[in-house]
Amino acid sequence: MNTITHHIPEPILAAYAAGALEHPFALVVATHLSLCDDCRASFGAHEVLGGALLEDTAPEALSPDLKSGLMELLDTPFEPEPVFRRSGAYPGPVMAALKGRPPRWKRLGGGVRQTILSAGEAGSARLLYIPAGQAVPDHGHNGLELTLVLQGSFSDEAGQFRVGDVEIADDTLEHTPVAGAGADCICLAATDAPLRFSSLIPRLLQPIFRI
């Protein structure tokens, strides 16, 4: 079994446990937790700590319409969310984002493809397919990017990343990710700001591909 060596940082885990992480990043964290025993244990510790803090918090007065609101919710038909299981390289959280369907890949050039899972003011989450040995154009970041490897591997100026590993990139990192030999690389990437490409052509195509 592959050994995970690049984990979710504790501050991001704490924000996820508190429900304070924006959806694109929360998707990456949830997917990593489905693959990583160590981070699941750390996440559990954050949940316990959060529960202890709630017990020490002073109680708040209930609103007058709480009971009527609760009864209205009980009268509302409830449809449970479907449970999605792992399929191929895609863990359950990714399958949920795909609504149980295979990715609908769109070509970016050089054999690289993407499927946008979500996009909005909070940022975007996407699947990236990079053929073995292929490089992604050199780029920097205007914000935070979390990239989780689901299949294959890639390497860049920060090191090598295999299945389950997460790369944390911010505006200090300029890199050229290259997919490793063997299986083609599939990644789940979340960003909260557009990338900064060094070359002209990627910059021109950036609005079209929404990266």
N, C-alpha and C positions, 0 to 999 in steps of 0.2 A: 504493500500500500504506500502511496505517495506521502511523504512527510511534509507537513505545512510548516514553513519557517517565517512567513510574513503574515502577521496577524492584524486584527483591528485594534488601533490604539485605545487605551482605557478611556480617554475623554469622549471618544465617539461611541464606545460601548455604553458609557454612562448616559449620554444623551439619548441613545436608542432606548435604553431601559426606562428613561423618564418620558418617552414619547415625544421628545423634542427634536427629533431628527427629521429633516425633510424627506419626502417620499423616495426620490431617486437614491439617496444615500441609505435610507432605511431598507430598501430592496437589496442593496449590496450586502449590508450587514446581516439581514435575515438569511440570505443565501450562504454567506460565509459560515454563519452559525450552524446551518444544516450540514456543513462539511467538517467543522472543526470542534473537536471535543474540548480543547483548552479554552477557546473563546466562549463556548457554551457554559463552561463552569464559571468563568469570569462574569458572564452575563447573569447567571443565577445569583452570584454574590451581589451584584448591583441591584437586582430585584429585591433581595432580602434587606439590603441597606435602605432602599427606598421605602419598603414597608415599615421598617423601624422608624424612619424619619416621620412617616405619616402618623404613627402611633403617638409620637411626641408633639405633634402639631396641635395647637389649640383648636377646639371645635368651632365650627361656624354655624350661625343660626340658619335654619332651613327656610326656604321661601314659602310664602302662604299657598302658592299654587302647586307645590310639589306633589301633593297627593293626587290632585286631578290630572296632572301631567303624567304621573306614573300609571294611573288607571287607563289613560288614553293609550299609552304605549302597550299596555297589556292587551288592549282590545285590537291593536293593529296586527294584521296577519304577519307572521314571521317566516321568512324563507332563509334557511341556513346557507352560508356561503359554501360552494362546492370545495371539496378537499382535493387538491392536485398533488399527484405523486411524481417522483422523479421519472423522467423519460430521456434515455440516452445521456447526453452530456448536461441536461438541464434539470437541476434540482427543483423540488416542489415550488419554492417561491418564484422561480423564473417561469415555471409552467403556469402558475397562477397569473403572472403578468401577461403571458401569452394566451390566457384563457383556454388552455389545454390544446392549443393548435401549434403546429410546427412554425418556426420563424419564417417570415416573409422577407427574404433577403433582397436588398437593393445594392447594386454595384457602386462602389466608390472609385474604382480604378486599381489597376495592378493586381487584380484578383481579390482585393479587399472588399468585403460586403458588410452591410449593417442592417439591423432591424431596430427601429425606434420603439421602445416599450412605453415611454411616457415623456412628455415634454410640456413645460409650462414655466411660469415665473420662478418657481422654486428650483428649476434646473431640469435636466433630462437624464434618462436612463436608456441605454441601448445595448444590444448585443453586437459584437464585432467578430467577424470571421476573417482571419488572416492566414493565407496559405503558408505552409512550412517554408522557412527561409526568406519570406517576404518582409520588407521593412515598411513601417508606417512613416509618412513624411515627418521630418524633423519639426518639432513644435514645442511651445511653452504653454503656460496656463495663466488665465486671468483670475482664477479662483481655485477651488478644490476639485480634485478628481480622484475617485476611488475606482480601481480596476481590479476585478477578480477573475482569475483564470479558471475556466470551466473545462477546458480540453487543451492538450498540448502544453506549450510553454512559450514565454518570450523573455528576451533580455534587453536591457538598455543601460544607460549610464549609472543607474541605481542598483543594478544587480540582475539576477535571474529569478524568474517567477514561474512556478509550476502550478498544477491543479490545486486549488484551494488557497493559494497565496493571493494577497491583496497588496497592490502598490498604492501608496498614498502620495499624490503629487500636488504641489501647490505652485505659487508664482515664482518660486526659486528654482524649479526644475525645468531644464531644457533637455529634451531627450528624443531619441530615435528608436522606438521599440522595434525589435526584429523577432519574428516568430522562430522558434527553435526547430531543429530537424525532427522528423518523425511525424506525429499527428499534426494536422492543421490546428492552429490556435483559435479557440473561441473564448472570448472574454465578455464579462458583464461590466460595463463602465457607466459611472454616474458623474456628472459635472454640474456645477452651478453657474458657470460662465463660459462663453465661447473660448475655443483654443486660440493660441497665437502661432500661426504657421509661418515658417521662415521663407518658403518658396512662393512665388507669385501664383502659380496655377491652383494650389490648394486654397489660397486666400480668395481667388476668384470664385471657386466652386463652393466655398464654405456656406454661403447663404442657402444654396440649393440643397446641400446635404444636412443642413442644420447642425453643424458641429463647430 
